[in-house]
Amino acid sequence: MVRLSHGRGDDDGARSKVPAITAGFWVVKLLATTVGETGGDALSMTLDLGYAVASLIYVGFFAVALTAQVRARRYHPAIYWSVVVATTTVGTTTSDFLDRTVGLGYVKSSVVLLGGVLLVLGLWRRTTGRIAFQDITSKTDEIFYWVTILISNTLGTALGDFVADTAGLGFQRGTLVFAGLLAVVAAAHFLSKRIPASTLFWAAYVLTRPFGATLGDTLTKPRAEGGLALGRIAASLVIAGLMVVGVAASQRRARQTTEAR
């Protein structure tokens, strides 16, 4: 959707800690959100660890991955995408807590979380004068970047559950709904010059989460529930493998582009 250069820094020569926003980025992002769903269910359901234990593992994984990302001086694909997957699993747990334990339900929790995303983005702009999604070089931008991603992935989980369950569309039709919304955002990127690139980026980022969640459920849920009944562990390993291939291909293309300049 958005094609931007990678590795450009700010005025002091600092290097960006996020990948270039290319078509490859969005493919890997969709795989990351899907494996977050299937992998999370594999841990809590297939391995029967339960939500409490699984949640502790998710939070621990997120803390370790985020610490490594913040300490890094430049973009490291393995670290970056580990944090993205971690925010997906933590977002799933947080959404389920708000929906089921607190009792907000999918609609109220979606409204609350949307408000949270808008609040963080507003504070980000007020603090730094911009809402970034590329060339993340300062600690301030990085903090706002990951907080926005964590809340947006939580919001995406709630939206996916709302469409599939509350609205009664099921997993397969829910996947088509979010695929259509992503297509609208992509069309807006190519056809409209008035909508800020940052707005389109974060809109797409939110929508990739429910797309991945409903797609993951479509692959792994029992046929009686509208799924394809594929094994959660096997599906997670295959999707993770595709992620690795996608990241490697993107990195190779980026190096070739740099060398050609």
C-alpha positions, 0 to 999 in steps of 0.5 A: 500500500505505502511504499517508503524507503527504509533506513533513512534517519533523522537529522542526526543520522540515527537509523530507523528501527522499523521496516520499510512500508511495502507490499511485502510489509503488509503480507508479513503483517497479515501472517503475523496477526494470523499466527498470533491467533492460531499460536495463541489458541494452540497454547491455551487450548490445544496444549490445554495450559488455560488462559491464565497461564497462557496469558503470563507466557504471552506477557513475558514474551512481549516484555522480552521482545519489546525490551530487545527492540527498545535496546536495539540501535537499528531495525532487526527483522527477527526482533521487530516481528517478534514484538508484533506477534507478541502484541497480537497475542497480548491484544487477544488476551486483553480483548477477551478480558475486557469482553468476558471478564469485565463484561463490556462486550464486543461493541463497548470494548471496541468503542473504548479501544478505538477511543484509546487509539485516537487518544494515543495518536492525538497525544503523539501528535501533540508531543512530537508534532507528527504521527509517525509510521516510518523512520522511527528513530527517537525513543519518544516516537518508539514508545508511542509507536508500540503503544499504538500497535498494542492498543490497535491489535487489541481493538482489532481482536474485539472487532473481529469477534464482533463481526464473527460472533455478535453480528453472526457473519461467522469466520469466513464471511468475517474474513471477507468483510475485513479483506474488503475494508482493507481493499477500500483503504488501499484504494484510498491510498492510490486514488486520494491525495487528501487523506494523510498517509499516517491515517491510512497506515494506522487504519490498515494496521487496525484492520489487518488484526481482525482479518488475521484473527478471522482467517486464523479461526477459519483455518483452525476452528471445527467444521461445525463452527465454520472452520476448516479444522486444521491443527492449530500447532501445524497451522502456526508452524506453517504460517510462521515459516511463511513469515520467515520467508517473507521477511527474508525476501523483503530484506533481500529486495531492500539490499538489492535496492540499496546496492543499485543506488 
